[in-house]
Amino acid sequence: MARLLVVDDEKSILSTMEAVLKEQGHQVETAESGEMAIALMRRQVPEILLTDLRMDGMSGLDLLGKAREYFPSATVVIMTAYGSIDTAVAAMRNGAYDYLVKPFTPEQVEHLITRIEEFRRLRDENSRLRDQVDVLSEPQTIASKNPKMQKLLETAKKVAATDSSVLVTGESGTGKTLLAKTIHDCSPRAGKPFAVVNCATLSENLLESELFGHVRGAFTGAVKDKMGRLQAADTGTVFLDEIGEISPHLQTKLLRFLQEREFERVGDTKTVRVDVRIIAATNKDLEREVRDARFREDLYFRLNVIDLHMPSLRQRPEDILELAETLLARSFGVTGRKPRPLDEPAKRAILAYSWPGNIRELKNALERAAILCTGDFVTVDDLPERVLEQSLPVSSLPGGAPSLAIAPSDAMSLESLEKVHIQQVLGTARTLEEAASILGINLSTLWRKRRRYGLE
């Protein structure tokens, strides 16, 4: 069953098409002009747009151009009389999927819609695969020998079968995005769009536009209408990373969307309804944020229908070596060089290091090793100095400098260890960007941690 919008300035054709398409089991809306069609698409984007070529006011070609610019997910079909076939073919060159020559039979229409549905299925599959490129370039950490991680994955698969909102918590770099993608792929929405929005990397105004879209003239620089991620991911999943960073205004707007499944684009008064599942993630303690009045309690409970906590890499020691070997092989593959294995001292160093940046930091360290390695094995000399230092006793370090390695028996919390580690990296890195890269975290996270530990 497809969702269609039929546009024609002849009412008799509209009523006939509506009856035929509904009899075939499709959802149908009709519009008597291009302008009316644009208004309807702003509220809900159809899967298929059937438009007459010649109409008073906005022509079918003009409507095609608008649809391609503002509603690219819609598949456009031109309806035309025999004498305008050349123009219809030109429309296909400009992005129309096909054309129908009047008069056409219900069978012709159904055959065309069947082809379009298959085309859209393949297109959505390709889009889904493209969306996965970044996720799939990461190691498949979802395969784990750790009992807590295995239990988490079992819960995630059960949750995937529902439409409930999910809140994924855990430190930066633990693979929260990959878990969200796994839930999407195991759900009935698999094959539909999977959109990722990082709430910490955009200003409030840009994030609002990114999520909900905007209309031309809504703010300085808004030179054309823009569809937001929520609308573009209709029938799919939207992953809101670092949800704890959104402003009170956006918290209110997001809460309303979660309650009503509708919103208005920035600068618009028309209501848009979409069907998307929300998965959110944070490395913050949102319960504390609620107590401190920095995060809405009602939004927290709306997001936290299901809470999944990703363990840190140091809590999964049985996974570290296998993960490192996988990452290393991929890093060599990217450079086009023959893979080299880790030697035993390098393995011991990797196991001894605490990996405060988690999987992201491990990935960066092994990319570096793959570039620097010149022998038959990857050695400790190819690893970052901080990894080697933590694997050595204090007396063996240059100048007797204290190592960041804190033995389990030492009375030092993980929070204190993280502060010391960040302080050392900040002291050696040339820029904040370099420090964030070494730590395996983004700039906004580093900024928050510097403020938290008084390292500014």
N, C-alpha and C positions, 0 to 999 in steps of 0.2 A: 504494500500500500504506500503510495507516494503522497506528498503534500504539494499541491499545485496552486498556482495563481494564473488565471486566464484573463487576458486583457484584450478588449475589442470595443470599438465605439458603436457596434451594432448589438442592441439588446437581445435580438432573436438568436444571434450566434452564441452570445454568452449563456443564455438559458439552455440552449441545446447542448453546448459543451458541458455545462455544469451537470445536467441530467445524465449524460453519457458517462462522464468520468465518475460520478457518484455511484452509478450502477455498477461500474467496474471495481468499486471498493476504495476509491481514492478520496482524500480530503481535498475539498475544492473551495477556493475563494475567487471572486470575480471583481474586475475593475473596468469601468467604462472609459478610462483615460490613463495615459502614462503617469500623470500627476497623482491620480488616485492610487495607482499601483505602487508608486514610490512610498506613499503614506502607509499603505498596508505592509509593505516590506520592512519599513522601519519598526513596525510592531512585531512582526514575525517573518523571518526570511523563508520563502518557499523552497522546496527542493528543486522544483521545476517551474520555470516561468514560460508560459505560452502566450506570445504576444502577436497581434496583428501587425503587419508591416506599415500599412497606410492608415493613419488615424488623424483626426483633427487635433490640433495642438501638438503635443509631443508625439513624434513618430515612433514606430517600432525600433528603428535604428538608434534614435536618441535614447529610448528606454534601455536598449541593449547596452549603450555606452554607460549609462548611469548604473545599471546593474553590475556591469563588469568592474566599475570603479568602487562602488559602495557596498555591493552584496555579491562578492565573488564566489560564494559557495553555491549560488543558484545556477542551475543549468538552464540556458535560454534556448527556446525553440521559436522560430519565426513562422507565422502563418501568413500565406500570401496567395494572391491570384496567379494564374498561369503566366500572365504577361509580365510579372515582376520577378521571375525566377533569377534573372541576372543580379538583381539587387539583393535577393535572399542569399545567393552564393557569396556575394560581397560581404554580407552580414556574417556568414560563417568564417570568413577570413578575419573578421573583427571579433570573433569569440563566441558566436552562436554555435550550439552543438549541431543543429540540423534545421530543416524547414519542412513545413507541410503545405502542399498545394491544395487550395480550395477548388472544388468541394472534396473532402476526404471522408472516409468511412470510420466508424467506431473501431473496426479491426485495425486499420492503419494507425490510429491513435494509440491503441493498446500495444501494438507491436513496437512503436517508437518508444513508449514509456518503459516497456520491458528492457529495451536496449539501453535507455538512459539509466535505469536503475542498476544494471550491470556495470555500466561505465562509472557511475558514482561509487559503486561498491569498490571497484578497482582503484579509483582515484582516492577514496578515503583510506584504503589499505596502503597505498603509496604514501599518502600524507602521514598516516600513523607510523609507517616505517621511518620516514624522515624525522618525525618528532622523537623517535627512539634513538636517533644516531648518537646524541650526547650521552644518553643513558646507557646504551649498549657499548659505548666506548669505555665505560667503566667496567671493572671486573664484576662477574656475577656473584657478588657477595651474598646474594640471597641463598645460595647453597652454603650451608653452614654445618659444622660438626658440634657447635655449641648448643647445649640443651635449651637455654633460655631463648636463643635465636630460633631454634627449631619450633619451640612452642609459639613464639611470636608469628612465625610464618603460617603455622596451622590456623591461628586465630585470624590472620589477614585473609586467608583463603575463604574462611567462613563468612567474614565480613563482606568480601567481594560480591557475594551473591545478593546482597541487599543494596538499597540506595541510601543507606544511612551516611551521615557526615562522619568523617574520620579525622581525628587529630593525632598526628605523628609527632612525638617528642624525642629529644635526644640532642647530643652535642653536634656541633658543626662537623660535616665531613663523614658522618656515620652511614650515609646512604639512604636518607629519608626520601629523596626524590625517586630512587630506584624502588623502594617499597611502595610508594604511591603508584608508580607505573605498573608494578606487579599486581596491585589490587585492581587497577583499571583493566589490565589484560586478562584477569581471571573473572571479570564481571560480565554481565550481559551487555555492557557498553563497549566491550572489546571490539576493535575495528572502527569505532567512532573517534572523534577528535580527543586528544589528550593535550591540554594546554598547561604550560608552566608559567606562573607569574611570581617573580621574586619581589616581595613587598618592601624589601630593604634598599633596593637599588634605585628607586624612583621617588621623586618628590611627591607630595600629597596630590597636587593637581595632575601630574602626569600619571600617577598610579590610578586615580579615579578615571581618567580617560582610557587608560590601558584596560581596566576592568569593564567599564560600562560603555565606553565609546563616547563620541561627542558629535555635535552638529557644527556645520560651518558657522564661524563667527562666535562660537561659545566663549572663546578667549583669544588673546593675542597669539597669532600663529596658527589658529585653526582655520585653514584656508579651504578645507573640504570636510565633508562628513567622514567619520571614522567608526567602523564597527569595533566594539570592545571584545575582549577575549571570552566573556561569558556568552555573548551572542554567537560568536564564531564557533564556539565549542558546543553548540546546541546538540542535545542527545548524547554528549560525551561527558568527559570529566575535566574539571579545572583544579589544578594543584596550586595552592597558595602557600608559597614558601616564606618563612619568616613572618608569619601572620602577626606576631607580637609587636611588629614595628608600625602597624597602620595607625593613622590618626583617629581621634575620637569621632570626627565627622565621617570618615570612611567606615568606622566600626558601626555607626548608626545605619549607614546606607547598606552595608553588607548584611546586617541583621535583618533589615526589611526584606532584602532579597531572599535570605534563607527562610523567612516566614512565609512570604507570598510568591516566591519564584518569579518576581517581576521587578522592573526598575525603569528609570528614565535615563536616557543618555544625557551627558552634560550639555546644558543649554537647550534641552528639548522638553516638551510637555507630554509627548506621546509615550504611553507605557509599552514596554517590550516584555514579553513573556518567553522564557526559555526553560528547557529541561536539561539541567546539568547536575552532576554530582560534585560536591565540594569535598576535597581532601586538603587539609591545612597542616602545616608543620611549623615547629618553633623550637629554638634551643633555649627559650626563656621558661621560667617557672610562671605559667600564666595564673595559677592560683594566687601566687604572691602579687602578681600584677593586678589582679582583681581586688585583693585586700588593700593594695596601695592606691586604688582608684585610678589606675592607668589603663585598665582594660575592662570593658563592660561585662558584667557577670552574666547577663542574659545571652550575649553573643558567645561567651565562653561555653555555656551549656548547650547552645545550638551547635557549636562546632564539635564539642567533645561528647558526641553520642557514643563513639567508640574511641578509646584511647590506646594507642600502640606506642610503646617506648622502645626506641632503637638503642641497643647497648653500644657502648664505645668499643673501639678496637682493642683496648687493653683488657676489656672484660670478655674478650673472645680470643684468648691466646692460642687456642687450638686451631684457629683459622688463619693466623698471621702468615705462616710460612707458605702455605698453599696459595694464599692470596698474593703474596709477594712474588712468587714464581709466575703466577698468571700475569700479573702486571708487568713484570720484567720482560716476559716473552712478547707481550703486546708492544711494549716500548721499543724493543729491538725491531719488531715488525714495522713500526712507524718510520724508523730511521732507515729501513731497508737493509739492515745488517743481520748476519747470522746470529741467532740467539746464543748467549752464553749463560751458563748456570751460576748460581751463587756458590762461592766457596764456603767452607765451614765457619771460618771467623766472621764472614759477612752475615751468615745465618744467625750466629750467636748475637751479633750486634743488633740485628733487626729484632730478635726476640727480647733483648734486654731493654730496648728503647720503649718509652711509654706512649709514643705517638699521640700527643695532645691534639694534633690536627686530624687524627683518625685516618680513614682510608684516603682522603684527599692528600694528606701529607705523605702517606706511604707512596701513593701514585707519583707525586712530584719527585720524591727521593729516588725512585727507581727509574724515572725518565732521565734524571741526571746521571745515574749510574750507567744507563745504556749508552749515553752520549760519550761519557768519559772513559769507558772500559776499552783497554787496548790489548788485554791478554786473553787467555782461553777461559778465564773465570772472572766473574764480578767479585771484586775484593772490597775490603773495608775502605781502601783508599778511594774507591769510586763513590762511596756513600757520603752524604753531608757530614761535616765535622761533628755536629751536635749528636748524630747517631753514634758515632764512634766514641765520643766523650762519655756518653751515658753507659756504654758497655765496658768502660775501663775503671779500675779502682782509682781513687783520688790521687794516690801517690804516683801513678804512672802518667798523669796528665802533665802537659807542659807547664813548668813553673809552679807545680803543685796546686794549680787552680782548682777550686771545688767543682766537682762534677754535678751535673743536674740529676744524675742517677741517685734516686733515693731508695734505699733498700726497704722492703716491706716492714722491717722491724723499726725503721726510723720514725720518730714521732713527727711526721709532717703530712699535712692533708694534701689531697690532690689539688685543691684550690691553691694552696701555697706553692706547690710544685709548678702549677701552671703560671703563676705570677712570676716565679723565678725564671722559668723558661722564656716567657714573653720578654722579660726585662733583658735577658742575654741576647735574644734575637734582635731586639730594638737597638741594642748597643753595637751590634756588628753590621746590621743591614744599612745600606746607603740611603734607602728611601722607605717610606711606609708601605709602598706597593711591594717592594722586595721583601720586607718583613712579613707582610700578609701571605705572600707566595711561599716563603719558607715555612710558615706556620700552617699552611694549608687551609687558610680561612680567607673570607673576603674582607675588603677594607672597612665596611660598616661594622662587622663583628670585631675587628681589631680595635676600631675606635671605641666601641662600647667597653671592651676588656681593659683598654688603657685607662679609661675614665673610672672603671670599677676598682682597679688596683692602684689608682693614683700614680700612673706612669706617664702622665702627659707632660 
